[in-house]
C-alpha cells in the first residue's frame, strides 16, 4: 500500500516536529457537568445546524486562556520565540487520507456561536476538498481532539512553527 502525498507530507511534518521541537506533556481532569448542562439547554432551543459541540467550547476557552498566557500563543523561529497579537486557533479535522488543520481567526474576539458556525463551515469544506488557502494557514495555536471517539488521553504532536498544542 503506497502512501498518498498528503499522508507523506503529514508523516514528514510530524517526524520533523518531534525531532526539532521539544515536547513535554501535561494532563489534567476537569469537571464538565455545568458546561455539558449549559450545552444541553442551548442545543434544545436551536436548529440542528446551530447546535454547539463540546469542541466549540474548547476552542473558545482556549482562545480566552491564550489572552492570559500569550507566551503560548507563539511560534518558534530559529532561536527566537515570536508572540502573536492575534489568536488564531488551528483545529485538526479528519479528512479522507489524513488530517488538515483549519484556522479560526481571532477566536478570542468571536462569540461561541460564531466560532461554532465558522469551524463547522470550514470543516465541511475541508472534507469536500474545497477549503481555501487562508482557511488552513496562519494558526498560532492548535487543538486536536479525539474525545468524540471515546478517547480519554492521547499525546498530540506540535504543529510547527507553533509553540504548543492542546
C-alpha positions as CSV (number, residue, x, y, z in Angstrom):
1,X,0.0,0.0,0.0
2,X,1.5,3.3,-1.1
3,X,1.1,6.4,1.0
4,X,-0.7,9.3,-0.6
5,X,1.2,12.6,-1.0
6,X,-0.9,14.0,1.9
7,X,0.0,11.1,4.2
8,X,3.7,11.5,3.2
9,X,3.6,15.2,4.0
10,X,1.8,14.6,7.3
11,X,4.4,12.0,8.2
12,X,7.3,14.3,7.3
13,X,5.9,17.2,9.3
14,X,5.2,15.1,12.4
15,X,8.6,13.5,12.3
16,X,10.3,16.9,11.9
17,X,8.2,18.3,14.7
18,X,9.1,15.5,17.1
19,X,12.8,15.8,16.2
20,X,13.2,19.6,16.3
21,X,10.6,20.9,18.8
22,X,10.9,20.0,22.5
23,X,7.7,18.2,23.6
24,X,6.5,17.8,27.2
25,X,3.1,16.8,28.2
26,X,0.6,17.8,31.0
27,X,-2.6,16.1,31.8
28,X,-5.5,17.5,33.9
29,X,-9.0,16.4,34.5
30,X,-11.8,18.9,34.7
31,X,-15.4,18.5,35.9
32,X,-17.5,19.5,32.9
33,X,-21.0,18.9,34.3
34,X,-22.0,22.5,34.3
35,X,-20.7,23.0,30.7
36,X,-22.5,19.9,29.5
37,X,-25.7,21.1,31.1
38,X,-25.4,24.5,29.5
39,X,-24.7,22.9,26.1
40,X,-27.7,20.6,26.5
41,X,-30.0,23.5,27.4
42,X,-28.8,25.6,24.5
43,X,-29.0,22.8,21.9
44,X,-32.6,22.1,22.8
45,X,-33.7,25.5,21.6
46,X,-31.7,26.0,18.4
47,X,-32.0,24.3,15.0
48,X,-29.8,21.3,14.2
49,X,-27.3,23.4,12.2
50,X,-26.7,25.8,15.1
51,X,-26.1,23.2,17.9
52,X,-22.8,23.7,19.8
53,X,-20.3,20.9,20.1
54,X,-18.0,20.4,23.1
55,X,-15.1,21.2,20.8
56,X,-16.7,24.7,20.2
57,X,-16.4,25.4,23.9
58,X,-12.8,24.1,24.0
59,X,-11.8,26.4,21.1
60,X,-13.4,29.4,22.8
61,X,-12.0,28.6,26.2
62,X,-8.5,28.0,24.7
63,X,-8.6,31.4,22.9
64,X,-9.6,33.2,26.0
65,X,-6.9,31.4,28.0
66,X,-4.3,32.4,25.4
67,X,-5.1,36.0,26.1
68,X,-3.9,35.4,29.7
69,X,-0.9,33.3,28.7
70,X,0.5,35.0,25.5
71,X,3.7,33.0,25.7
72,X,1.8,30.0,24.5
73,X,0.3,31.9,21.5
74,X,3.7,31.9,19.9
75,X,5.8,30.5,17.2
76,X,9.4,29.3,17.2
77,X,11.7,30.8,14.5
78,X,15.2,29.6,14.9
79,X,16.3,30.6,18.4
80,X,13.5,33.3,18.7
81,X,10.0,33.0,20.2
82,X,7.6,35.2,18.3
83,X,4.5,36.1,20.4
84,X,1.4,36.7,18.1
85,X,-1.1,39.5,18.6
86,X,-4.0,37.6,17.0
87,X,-5.2,34.4,18.5
88,X,-5.8,32.1,15.5
89,X,-6.8,28.6,16.7
90,X,-6.0,25.7,14.4
91,X,-8.4,22.8,14.6
92,X,-7.4,19.4,13.4
93,X,-10.0,18.0,11.1
94,X,-10.1,14.4,9.8
95,X,-10.4,14.2,6.1
96,X,-10.0,11.3,3.7
97,X,-6.4,10.4,3.7
98,X,-5.3,12.3,6.7
99,X,-5.6,15.4,8.9
100,X,-6.0,19.1,7.9
101,X,-5.8,22.0,10.3
102,X,-8.4,24.7,9.7
103,X,-8.0,28.1,11.3
104,X,-10.5,30.0,13.4
105,X,-9.0,33.5,13.2
106,X,-9.3,35.9,16.2
107,X,-11.3,33.2,18.1
108,X,-11.0,35.1,21.3
109,X,-13.0,38.0,19.8
110,X,-15.8,35.9,18.4
111,X,-18.9,34.7,20.1
112,X,-19.3,31.0,20.8
113,X,-21.9,30.8,18.1
114,X,-19.6,32.5,15.6
115,X,-16.8,30.1,16.4
116,X,-19.1,27.1,16.0
117,X,-20.6,28.2,12.7
118,X,-17.2,29.1,11.2
119,X,-15.5,25.9,12.3
120,X,-18.4,23.8,11.1
121,X,-18.4,25.5,7.7
122,X,-14.6,25.2,7.2
123,X,-14.6,21.6,8.4
124,X,-17.3,20.7,5.8
125,X,-15.3,22.5,3.0
126,X,-12.1,20.7,4.1
127,X,-13.9,17.3,3.9
128,X,-15.2,18.2,0.5
129,X,-11.7,19.3,-0.7
130,X,-13.0,22.9,-1.2
131,X,-11.1,24.6,1.6
132,X,-9.4,27.9,0.8
133,X,-5.7,28.6,1.5
134,X,-6.5,31.3,4.1
135,X,-8.6,28.8,6.0
136,X,-5.7,26.4,6.6
137,X,-2.8,28.9,7.1
138,X,-1.6,31.1,9.9
139,X,-2.7,29.2,13.1
140,X,-0.9,30.4,16.2
141,X,-2.1,27.5,18.5
142,X,-3.7,24.2,17.6
143,X,-6.3,21.9,19.2
144,X,-6.5,18.2,18.4
145,X,-9.5,16.4,19.9
146,X,-10.3,12.7,19.8
147,X,-12.9,12.9,22.6
148,X,-15.8,12.1,20.2
149,X,-14.1,8.7,19.7
150,X,-14.3,8.0,23.5
151,X,-10.5,8.5,23.8
152,X,-9.6,9.6,27.3
153,X,-6.0,10.7,26.6
154,X,-3.5,11.0,23.7
155,X,-0.4,12.9,23.1
156,X,-0.7,15.4,20.2
157,X,2.3,16.5,18.2
158,X,3.0,20.2,18.0
159,X,2.1,21.8,14.6
160,X,5.3,23.7,13.7
161,X,6.1,26.6,14.0
162,X,3.6,26.8,16.9
163,X,4.9,26.6,20.4
164,X,2.1,24.3,21.8
165,X,-0.9,22.2,21.1
166,X,-3.9,21.1,23.2
